[in-house]
Structure formats: C-alpha cells, structure tokens
C-alpha cells in the first residue's frame, strides 16, 4: 500500500516522536548503566601499567651540516618503517634473549615469553611527518612492564639498524640512522579508567541503544494509535472518535483475556452505556458518530447498520449499543439486534436474562419478533438478544429467514443496528452483506493494527459490502497534540463542560 509506505518515511517529525516515546526509558537505562559502569571502574576494574620509550631518526651524513629535503623525507619514511618493524617478533625476541626476560619474568621458555610480551608492546608516531616514534608497553604487572620497556629501549636501535641495513661499513656513511632513545624510561604509570568518564560513555551508549530499539519497533509498528493511522493507510471515512471513559473496561484484551466456562470473554460493561450521568464529552462523541452514520446512509429508508470490528476486543458491542441508544434519543424507533451469536453478551451489558433471542428466531423456534424483543429501559429502543449459542451461526445469518426478518423490521423501525462478530476474524458478519446498508468498523487504539484493519476491509469487499465509516475507540483525550484534534472533532469539549457546569 502506498499510503502505508508513506507512514514509515523517516522524517524529523517521526524521529522526534520516537524520541518522546523512548525518553523515559532512555533516561532510566542511561542512569542504570552509567551507575553500573562507575561502580565497575571504581571497585572491580583491575588497573593496567604503562611505560614508554621514545626513538628518533636523523640525518647522520658528515658531508653536510644540514639535512636536505630528500634526506628529511627519507628519515620520515624510515621512522614509519621502524614502527612497522617493531611490530614484528624480532625486537621482542632480541630483548628476551639479551636481557634474560624469560628468567626474570618467570616464563617456562623464550617462546612463551615472546608470545606473552608481544601482545603488550605497541609502536606509533605522533603524526605522519614526524621522525620520532614511540614504543609503549602496557601490562597487568608493573614489574613486567618496567623490565620489558627497559629491554626494548636497549635493543630497538640496534635491531632496527640491522634490519634496515643502516649499520656503517668501511668507507661508507649512512645518510640516516636510528638514534635513541630520546628519553629515559619514566616510572611505570598506573592506567585506570575514570569512573565518571566510563559512566558517561555507558550512559550515552545505553541511551542510544534504547533509542535504536524504539526506532526499529516504530518502523515496523503497525498499531493503530488514532485516526491518523487510518487516514494514512486507508481511504475510509472516520465517523467518530470515542474517548477512553468510565471504568476503562470496554473490552477484553486481544490475547490472554479472561473467559468464562463457556469460553466467552469476561468483560465489565458497568458505566459503559449512555445515560444522563455520562460525561458530556462522551455523549457528544457518540452524537457525532450518530450524525455521521445517519448522513452516510441518508438515501436509504429505514437503514440497517452492521457494527463490526477488525479483531476481538475492539469494543464493537459497546459501540453498537450506544449508537442504538443515541439514535433512540432522537425520538426514533430503533431495533438493536445481537447478531454475534457466537459470543452473546447483551445479557451482561443490560443486566437482564433472556430465554430466547435471534438464534431461536432464525431456527424457527420462535415465530414472531415480539416474542423475543426485550425492553431495556430506553424509550424507543427494542433489543433482541442473541439467544442460545447455535452450532451454525454463519448459516443462520446467511439464510432466507434472516432476510425475511430484516424486511419486516424495516417496516416497524426507523433504524436497525446489528452487533456482529469481528469480521477480521469470523465470516459471520460477511454473511449479511446483502441485507445491510453498510458496515461500521470499530478499531481500538493501541489494540488494533493496520494489518487487521486491512483484513477486515478486504473481507467486506470480498462479499460486496460497504464500509460506511470507522469508529476509533479508546482515544486518549489527554495526549497533547491529539487532544486538540479530539476537541475539534467534538465541537468543543471544553465549552461543553463549561456549559454543563453552568446548567448544573
């Protein structure tokens, strides 16, 4: 999908948004790892010991009082060569043999001594144009470090002259030679990482790694976070944004939700139905949904709306029930039907028991709609419960009996709202595509994802259905930028609260 690719463009705004989301975790990780690094440097890390001997290459011709440019370049090149030669085993072995390091340092033989010392010795120049180079010994033992650097100081000049052929022969004088050392070996220095420095490095590394993890997750994240997620990925109208409200238990979780002995998800619907006590901004949110849904099917007479969702737990039952209540509040006759016969929950939603419902009507066990219609306390609203869970709900919904019932309902009601199963997971909702005016797709913030919504959209299209609009459920009205969008969507939540207080 082209729009989906657009959403994942790495823009400055995208990077900054990831930073905001990861900032707290970054700070925690930085402090924690920084503290551990500081403790390690202060109490656990073993110190190392370092000593350095310096050497220089110079013009040694007795024919000139100064070095020509060519001779100077030769000395610079020779110094570079010396650095490379010191990196071989030759100087180390000469130092071991000449100064008896094997015995002094307690090694079994010369080979073991050379192998051990080789890793402690390094050579380098200050810069590329320098004729001075240094041999540094770094080790865990101060005595070994001192003995090694002293031995190297004594053998490096002679070994390099031999290797480079700079030793004088009769009648010839070398133009350049290795002179050294330029300094005597200083006391062996103790090298230990500063706790503060190591803590800062660890903190920065931890923060960067956390940010990278969040960035990778964000790039591949397909969660729905609000209406922008739908707008950027689908050509579907948004009919409303429903805020998080009440006890927050609009639905069970997608995975790991509690279920009863019949496998039905246990949800708490307390305070989730529209009443006079419902917060103003919530009532206005559902009024907005109601208005948009009516306009979406303005050309239809006595329209039938199928409320569904992409996946389980999106809150489509609460959306269907409250949409029906909002429609009834217009002094219209509304029929709310629990067409989700696989997971009937209307008895819990309304706190009523039902002996018969839609499944009995469709199976011919009940003849008339009036026999299974329930009064749930809302003027103008009739409810048909799901009834006993049938073994073949999809076949019942797609049968002629369902079409016949819907046509009769149209004669008696201004609006019919069907609470159907999640079309992204179960085909039941698709079985009634031919007898409804359209589907209202419910998606839930931080629960639904783009792939599930795409599956739901594809299934509706596959049966020739029409998605009238999308309800974004569980929107957080307290999120900065999203808060402004939310207020604008509902025509001024702040104004509504103020007026409500004035009229109280």
C-alpha positions in Angstrom: 0.0 0.0 0.0 1.4 3.3 -1.0 0.0 5.2 2.0 1.4 2.6 4.4 4.9 3.3 2.9 4.3 7.0 3.4 3.6 6.5 7.1 7.0 4.9 7.6 9.1 7.6 6.0 11.9 8.5 8.3 11.3 12.2 8.8 12.5 14.6 11.5 9.0 14.6 13.0 8.9 10.8 13.1 12.4 10.6 14.7 11.3 13.3 17.3 8.1 11.4 18.0 10.2 8.2 18.7 12.4 10.2 21.0 9.5 11.4 23.0 8.1 7.9 23.4 11.5 6.5 24.4 12.8 9.3 26.5 11.9 7.9 29.9 13.3 4.5 29.1 16.4 6.1 27.7 16.9 8.1 30.9 16.4 5.0 33.1 18.8 2.9 31.0 21.4 5.7 30.9 21.3 6.2 34.7 21.3 2.4 35.5 24.1 1.5 33.1 26.1 4.6 33.9 25.9 3.8 37.6 27.0 0.2 37.0 29.9 1.4 34.8 31.0 3.8 37.5 30.9 1.1 40.2 32.9 -1.3 37.9 35.6 1.3 37.2 35.8 2.3 40.9 35.8 -1.1 42.6 36.1 -4.0 40.1 38.3 -3.0 37.2 41.9 -4.0 37.6 44.5 -1.3 36.9 47.0 -1.6 34.0 50.5 -0.3 33.9 52.2 1.6 31.1 55.7 2.8 30.2 57.0 4.3 27.0 60.4 4.7 25.4 61.0 7.2 22.5 63.3 7.0 19.5 64.1 9.3 16.6 65.6 9.0 13.1 68.0 11.7 12.0 70.4 12.6 9.2 73.9 11.4 10.1 75.9 12.4 7.0 79.3 14.0 7.8 79.3 15.8 4.4 76.6 18.3 5.3 75.8 20.5 8.2 72.1 20.2 7.5 69.7 17.7 6.0 68.5 18.2 2.5 64.7 17.9 1.9 65.3 14.5 0.3 67.2 13.3 3.4 64.4 14.6 5.6 61.8 12.7 3.7 64.0 9.6 4.0 64.1 10.0 7.7 60.3 10.3 7.9 59.8 7.3 5.8 62.4 5.4 7.9 60.6 6.3 11.1 57.4 4.8 9.6 59.2 1.7 8.7 60.6 1.4 12.2 57.1 1.4 13.6 56.2 -1.5 11.4 59.3 -3.4 12.2 58.8 -3.1 15.9 55.5 -4.8 15.4 57.4 -8.0 14.4 58.8 -10.6 16.8 62.4 -9.8 16.0 62.9 -6.9 18.5 60.9 -8.7 21.2 62.9 -11.9 20.8 66.2 -10.0 20.9 65.1 -8.2 24.1 64.1 -11.5 25.7 67.4 -13.2 24.9 69.7 -10.3 25.6 68.2 -9.2 28.9 67.1 -12.6 30.2 63.5 -11.7 30.4 62.4 -15.3 30.4 64.0 -15.9 33.8 63.3 -12.5 35.2 59.6 -12.7 34.5 59.2 -16.4 35.3 58.3 -17.9 32.0 58.9 -21.5 31.0 60.9 -20.8 27.9 61.7 -18.0 25.4 58.9 -18.8 23.0 56.3 -18.4 25.8 57.9 -15.2 27.0 57.9 -13.7 23.5 54.3 -14.7 22.9 53.2 -13.1 26.2 55.2 -9.9 25.8 54.3 -9.4 22.1 50.7 -8.5 23.0 51.8 -5.9 25.4 54.0 -3.9 23.0 52.9 -1.3 20.5 54.7 1.4 18.4 53.4 4.6 16.8 54.4 8.0 15.6 52.9 11.3 16.8 52.0 12.2 13.3 52.8 11.2 9.7 55.5 13.8 9.3 57.3 13.0 12.5 60.8 11.4 12.7 60.1 10.4 16.3 58.4 7.1 17.2 57.5 5.5 20.5 57.4 2.0 21.9 54.8 1.5 24.6 54.4 -1.4 26.9 51.1 -2.0 28.7 50.6 -4.8 31.1 48.8 -6.0 34.2 52.1 -6.3 36.2 54.2 -3.2 36.9 57.5 -5.1 37.2 56.9 -7.0 33.9 56.0 -3.7 32.3 59.2 -1.9 33.5 61.5 -4.8 32.6 60.0 -5.1 29.1 60.2 -1.5 28.2 63.8 -1.2 29.5 64.8 -4.2 27.4 63.1 -2.8 24.3 64.8 0.6 24.9 68.1 -1.2 24.7 67.6 -3.4 21.7 65.3 -1.4 19.4 68.0 0.9 17.8 70.5 -1.9 17.1 67.8 -4.3 15.8 66.3 -1.7 13.5 69.8 -0.7 12.1 70.4 -4.3 11.3 67.1 -4.9 9.7 67.2 -1.7 7.7 70.9 -2.1 6.7 71.9 1.2 8.3 75.0 -0.1 10.0 78.1 1.6 8.8 80.5 -0.3 6.6 84.1 0.7 5.8 84.3 3.7 3.5 80.5 4.4 3.7 78.5 6.5 6.0 74.7 6.1 6.2 72.7 9.2 5.4 70.2 8.4 8.1 70.3 6.3 11.3 68.2 5.4 14.2 69.1 7.4 17.3 67.6 6.7 20.6 66.1 6.7 23.0 65.0 10.3 23.1 64.1 9.8 26.7 64.8 7.5 29.6 62.0 5.3 30.9 59.8 7.1 33.3 58.2 5.5 36.3 55.6 3.0 35.3 52.3 4.8 35.2 49.1 3.3 36.5 46.3 3.4 34.0 42.7 3.1 35.2 39.5 4.3 33.6 37.9 7.3 35.3 34.6 6.2 36.8 33.0 9.5 35.7 34.3 9.0 32.1 33.2 5.4 31.9 29.8 6.3 33.4 29.2 9.0 30.8 30.2 6.7 28.0 28.0 3.9 29.3 25.1 6.3 29.7 25.4 7.6 26.2 25.7 4.1 24.7 22.6 2.9 26.8 20.5 5.8 25.7 21.5 5.4 22.0 20.8 1.7 22.1 17.4 2.2 23.7 16.5 4.8 21.1 17.6 2.5 18.3 15.4 -0.3 19.7 12.4 2.1 19.9 13.1 3.3 16.4 13.2 -0.2 14.9 10.0 -1.1 16.7 8.4 2.1 15.5 9.4 1.5 11.9 7.8 -2.0 11.9 4.9 -1.0 14.2 1.5 -1.3 12.6 -0.6 -0.4 15.6 -3.5 2.0 15.4 -2.9 5.0 17.6 -5.6 7.2 16.4 -7.5 8.5 13.4 -4.2 9.5 11.7 -3.3 5.8 11.4 -6.5 5.1 9.5 -6.3 8.2 7.3 -2.7 7.5 6.3 -3.4 3.9 5.4 -7.0 3.7 4.1 -9.5 5.6 2.0 -12.1 5.2 4.7 -14.2 7.9 6.4 -13.9 8.4 10.1 -17.4 8.6 11.6 -16.2 9.3 15.2 -13.5 9.2 17.9 -14.7 7.7 21.2 -12.6 8.6 24.2 -11.5 6.3 27.0 -14.0 6.8 29.7 -15.8 5.2 32.6 -14.0 2.2 34.2 -11.9 1.7 31.1 -13.0 -1.9 30.7 -14.6 -1.5 27.3 -13.4 -4.9 26.1 -11.2 -7.8 26.8 -7.6 -8.0 25.6 -6.8 -9.5 22.2 -4.8 -12.2 23.9 -4.9 -13.6 27.4 -8.4 -12.2 28.2 -10.4 -13.9 31.0 -13.1 -16.2 29.7 -16.0 -18.0 31.5 -16.7 -21.7 31.4 -18.4 -21.3 28.0 -15.3 -19.7 26.5 -17.0 -16.2 26.5 -14.7 -13.3 27.2 -15.4 -11.8 30.6 -15.8 -8.0 30.2 -17.0 -5.3 32.6 -19.7 -3.1 31.0 -20.5 -1.2 34.1 -21.0 2.5 33.4 -20.4 2.0 29.7 -23.9 2.7 28.5 -25.1 6.3 27.7 -27.2 7.8 30.4 -27.9 11.2 31.9 -24.8 10.7 34.1 -22.5 10.1 31.1 -19.8 12.8 30.8 -20.7 15.4 28.3 -17.7 14.9 26.1 -18.6 11.2 25.8 -22.2 11.9 24.9 -21.1 14.4 22.3 -18.7 11.8 20.9 -21.5 9.3 20.3 -23.8 12.1 19.0 -21.1 12.8 16.4 -21.0 9.2 15.5 -24.8 9.1 15.2 -24.9 12.2 13.0 -22.1 10.9 10.6 -23.7 7.4 10.5 -27.1 8.9 9.6 -25.6 11.0 6.8 -23.6 8.0 5.5 -26.9 6.3 4.7 -29.1 9.3 4.1 -30.5 8.0 0.9 -31.7 4.7 2.5 -35.1 4.3 4.1 -35.0 2.7 7.5 -31.3 1.7 7.1 -29.7 -1.3 8.6 -26.2 -0.8 10.1 -23.9 -3.7 10.9 -21.4 -2.8 13.6 -18.3 -5.0 13.5 -14.6 -4.8 14.3 -11.3 -5.9 12.9 -10.5 -8.1 15.8 -11.9 -9.3 19.2 -11.6 -6.7 21.9 -12.0 -3.6 19.8 -15.2 -2.6 21.7 -17.7 -3.1 18.9 -20.5 -4.2 21.2 -20.3 -1.0 23.3 -20.2 1.0 20.1 -23.3 -0.8 18.7 -25.3 -0.4 21.9 -24.5 3.2 22.4 -25.1 4.0 18.7 -28.6 2.5 19.1 -29.2 4.5 22.3 -28.0 7.7 20.6 -30.4 7.1 17.7 -33.3 6.3 20.0 -32.6 9.7 21.7 -33.8 11.4 18.5 -37.3 10.0 19.3 -36.8 7.4 16.7 -37.8 3.7 16.8 -34.6 1.7 16.9 -34.1 -2.1 17.0 -30.8 -3.4 18.4 -30.0 -7.0 17.4 -27.3 -9.1 18.9 -26.2 -10.8 15.7 -23.0 -12.0 17.4 -24.4 -15.4 18.4 -21.0 -17.0 18.9 -20.3 -14.7 21.9 -23.6 -13.2 23.2 -23.0 -10.6 25.9 -26.2 -8.5 25.8 -27.4 -10.1 29.0 -24.3 -8.8 30.8 -24.5 -5.4 29.0 -28.1 -4.8 30.1 -28.1 -6.9 33.2 -31.1 -8.9 32.1 -31.8 -12.6 31.5 -33.2 -13.8 28.1 -34.8 -17.1 27.4 -34.9 -16.7 23.7 -33.4 -14.4 21.0 -32.1 -14.2 17.5 -30.9 -17.8 17.2 -34.4 -19.0 18.2 -36.0 -16.7 15.6 -33.7 -17.9 12.8 -34.1 -21.6 13.7 -37.9 -21.3 13.7 -38.2 -22.0 17.4 -39.8 -18.5 17.9 -42.2 -17.2 15.2 -42.6 -13.5 16.0 -40.1 -10.8 16.7 -42.3 -9.6 19.6 -41.8 -12.9 21.3 -38.0 -12.2 21.8 -38.0 -8.4 22.0 -36.7 -7.0 25.3 -37.4 -3.7 26.9 -34.1 -2.5 28.4 -35.3 0.9 29.8 -34.6 3.2 26.9 -37.6 4.9 25.2 -37.9 3.9 21.5 -35.2 1.2 21.8 -36.1 -2.5 21.4 -33.4 -5.2 21.8 -33.2 -8.7 20.5 -30.7 -10.8 22.4 -28.5 -13.4 20.7 -30.3 -16.3 22.4 -28.8 -19.8 22.8 -25.5 -20.2 21.1 -26.2 -22.2 17.9 -23.8 -24.7 16.2 -24.2 -22.9 12.8 -24.5 -19.1 13.3 -23.0 -18.3 9.9 -25.5 -20.5 8.1 -28.4 -19.0 10.1 -27.3 -15.4 9.3 -27.0 -16.1 5.6 -30.3 -17.9 5.3 -33.6 -16.6 3.8 -35.1 -16.3 7.3 -32.7 -13.5 8.2 -33.5 -11.6 5.0 -37.2 -12.0 5.8 -36.8 -10.8 9.3 -34.8 -7.7 8.3 -37.5 -6.7 5.8 -40.2 -6.9 8.5 -38.0 -4.9 10.9 -37.7 -2.2 8.3 -41.4 -1.8 8.3 -41.5 -1.2 12.1 -38.3 0.6 12.9 -36.5 3.8 11.7 -33.1 2.3 12.3 -31.8 -1.3 12.8 -28.4 -1.8 14.4 -26.8 -5.2 14.3 -24.0 -6.1 16.6 -22.0 -8.6 14.5 -18.8 -10.7 15.2 -15.4 -9.3 14.3 -15.3 -9.6 10.5 -11.5 -9.7 10.5 -11.6 -13.0 12.5 -15.0 -14.6 11.7 -17.0 -14.7 8.5 -20.5 -14.3 10.2 -20.6 -10.6 9.6 -20.0 -11.0 5.9 -23.0 -13.3 5.6 -25.4 -10.4 5.9 -23.6 -8.0 3.4 -26.6 -8.2 1.1 -29.2 -7.1 3.6 -27.5 -4.2 5.4 -26.8 -0.7 4.1 -23.2 -0.9 5.3 -20.8 -1.8 8.0 -19.5 0.5 10.8 -16.0 -0.8 11.5 -14.7 -0.4 15.1 -11.0 -0.2 15.7 -9.3 0.4 19.1 -6.3 2.5 19.8 -3.2 0.5 21.0 -5.1 -2.7 20.3 -6.0 -2.9 16.6 -3.3 -2.8 13.9 -3.1 -1.8 10.3 -2.9 -5.4 9.0 -6.0 -6.5 10.9 -8.0 -3.5 9.6 -6.8 -4.3 6.1 -8.0 -7.9 6.5 -11.4 -6.6 7.7 -11.6 -4.2 4.7 -10.7 -7.0 2.3 -13.4 -9.3 3.7 -16.1 -6.7 3.4 -15.1 -6.0 -0.2 -15.0 -9.7 -1.0 -18.7 -10.1 -0.1 -19.7 -6.9 -1.9 -20.2 -5.0 1.3 -19.6 -1.3 2.0 -17.8 0.2 5.0 -19.8 3.4 5.8 -17.1 4.5 8.3 -14.7 3.7 11.0 -15.1 4.4 14.7 -11.8 5.0 16.6 -12.4 3.6 20.0 -10.5 4.3 23.3 -8.9 7.6 22.2 -6.9 9.2 24.9 -8.2 12.8 25.3 -5.2 13.8 27.4 -2.5 13.5 24.8 -1.1 16.9 23.9 -1.4 17.2 20.1 -4.1 14.5 19.9 -6.1 16.4 22.5 -6.5 19.4 20.2 -7.7 17.2 17.4 -10.1 15.4 19.8 -11.6 18.7 21.0 -12.0 19.9 17.4 -13.7 16.6 16.4 -16.4 17.0 19.1 -17.2 20.7 18.6 -15.5 22.0 21.7 -15.3 19.6 24.7 -14.1 22.4 26.9 -17.1 24.6 26.0 -19.5 21.7 26.7 -18.1 21.1 30.1 -18.4 24.7 31.0 -22.0 24.9 29.9 -22.8 21.7 31.7 -21.4 23.2 34.9 -23.4 26.4 34.4 -26.6 24.5 33.9 -26.0 22.2 36.9 
